Amino acid sequence: DNRPQLYKYCRIMNNVKPKQNNLSITASSKFQNHINKLS
């Protein structure tokens, strides 16, 4: 069950500074790909 890690990751992403939005979007897409592979 990856939900606790997912919640933690989402909290981290929600706290990212606006100037880092492009980086967070890239990281988010990579993280989503990782979750999809685990599914």
C-alpha positions in Angstrom: 0.0 0.0 0.0 1.7 3.2 -1.2 -0.9 5.6 0.0 1.0 7.0 3.0 4.0 7.8 0.8 1.7 9.3 -1.8 0.1 11.6 0.8 3.6 12.6 2.1 4.7 13.4 -1.5 1.6 15.5 -2.2 2.2 17.5 1.0 5.8 18.1 -0.1 4.6 19.2 -3.6 1.9 21.5 -2.0 4.7 23.2 -0.1 7.0 23.8 -3.1 7.6 27.5 -3.8 5.9 28.9 -6.9 9.3 29.5 -8.7 9.8 25.8 -8.5 6.5 24.8 -10.1 8.1 23.6 -13.3 10.4 21.3 -11.3 7.5 20.0 -9.2 5.4 19.3 -12.3 8.3 17.2 -13.8 8.9 15.4 -10.5 5.1 14.8 -10.2 4.9 13.2 -13.6 7.9 11.0 -12.9 6.4 10.0 -9.5 3.1 9.2 -11.2 4.9 7.0 -13.8 6.6 5.2 -10.9 3.3 4.6 -9.2 1.8 3.3 -12.4 4.7 0.8 -12.7 4.0 -0.4 -9.2 0.3 -0.9 -9.9 
